[in-house]
Amino acid sequence: MAAKRNTPEQIIGKLRQAEVMLNQGSSVSEVCRKIEVTDQTFFRWRKEYGGMRVDQAKRLKTLEEENTRLKKLVADLALDKAILQEASRGNF
């Protein structure tokens, strides 16, 4: 069975639903079963998205994508620099 991916908006919605159920006295296991995630996923989501609004989650996602893109760019430039330094020394 393929893993089901949730968008940050869906995650925040499920976390809000879970908080309501927890405040009504449900156990974490019951809540996780109702929102269809494992206990581990619930706690990971709560750690990452707890207290966030939907617009903040979208901004976080765009920043993570930009960070990934910039890290790749820096790695490519570092490789180019190393190649040019080797070529300038004449060790090719």
C-alpha positions as CSV (number, residue, x, y, z in Angstrom):
1,M,0.0,0.0,0.0
2,A,1.4,3.4,-1.0
3,A,2.0,6.0,1.6
4,K,-0.6,8.7,1.7
5,R,0.8,12.2,1.5
6,N,-1.0,15.0,3.3
7,T,-0.6,18.7,2.4
8,P,0.4,21.1,5.2
9,E,-3.2,22.5,5.1
10,Q,-4.6,19.0,5.6
11,I,-2.1,18.3,8.4
12,I,-3.1,21.5,10.3
13,G,-6.7,20.6,9.8
14,K,-6.2,17.2,11.3
15,L,-4.2,18.6,14.2
16,R,-6.9,21.0,15.0
17,Q,-9.5,18.2,14.9
18,A,-7.2,16.1,17.1
19,E,-6.8,18.9,19.7
20,V,-10.6,19.3,19.9
21,M,-11.0,15.5,20.5
22,L,-8.1,15.5,23.1
23,N,-9.8,18.4,25.0
24,Q,-13.0,16.4,25.0
25,G,-11.2,13.6,26.9
26,S,-10.3,11.1,24.1
27,S,-7.0,9.3,24.3
28,V,-4.2,9.9,21.8
29,S,-4.7,6.4,20.3
30,E,-8.4,7.0,19.7
31,V,-7.7,10.4,18.2
32,C,-5.0,9.0,15.9
33,R,-7.3,6.3,14.7
34,K,-10.0,8.8,13.9
35,I,-7.7,11.1,11.9
36,E,-6.2,8.0,10.3
37,V,-2.5,8.4,11.2
38,T,-0.2,6.5,13.5
39,D,0.8,7.8,16.9
40,Q,4.3,8.5,15.7
41,T,3.0,10.5,12.8
42,F,0.7,12.5,15.1
43,F,3.5,13.5,17.4
44,R,5.9,14.3,14.5
45,W,3.2,16.5,13.0
46,R,2.5,18.2,16.3
47,K,6.2,18.9,16.8
48,E,6.6,20.4,13.3
49,Y,3.2,22.1,12.7
50,G,1.8,22.6,16.2
51,G,0.4,26.1,16.7
52,M,0.9,27.0,13.0
53,R,-1.7,28.6,10.8
54,V,-2.2,27.5,7.2
55,D,-0.5,30.6,5.7
56,Q,2.6,30.0,8.0
57,A,2.7,26.3,6.8
58,K,2.6,27.4,3.2
59,R,5.4,29.9,3.8
60,L,7.5,27.2,5.6
61,K,7.1,24.9,2.6
62,T,8.2,27.5,0.1
63,L,11.2,28.4,2.3
64,E,12.2,24.7,2.5
65,E,12.0,24.4,-1.3
66,E,14.1,27.5,-1.8
67,N,16.6,26.3,0.8
68,T,16.9,23.0,-1.0
69,R,17.4,24.8,-4.4
70,L,20.1,27.1,-2.9
71,K,22.0,24.2,-1.3
72,K,22.1,22.4,-4.7
73,L,23.4,25.6,-6.3
74,V,26.1,26.0,-3.7
75,A,27.2,22.4,-4.1
76,D,27.5,22.8,-7.9
77,L,29.5,26.0,-7.5
78,A,31.8,24.3,-4.9
79,L,32.4,21.5,-7.4
80,D,33.1,23.9,-10.2
81,K,35.6,25.7,-8.0
82,A,37.4,22.5,-7.1
83,I,37.7,21.5,-10.7
84,L,39.1,24.9,-11.7
85,Q,41.6,24.8,-8.8
86,E,42.8,21.4,-10.0
87,A,43.1,22.6,-13.6
88,S,45.0,25.7,-12.5
89,R,47.6,23.5,-10.7
90,G,48.1,21.4,-13.8
91,N,47.1,18.2,-12.0
92,F,44.7,16.8,-14.6
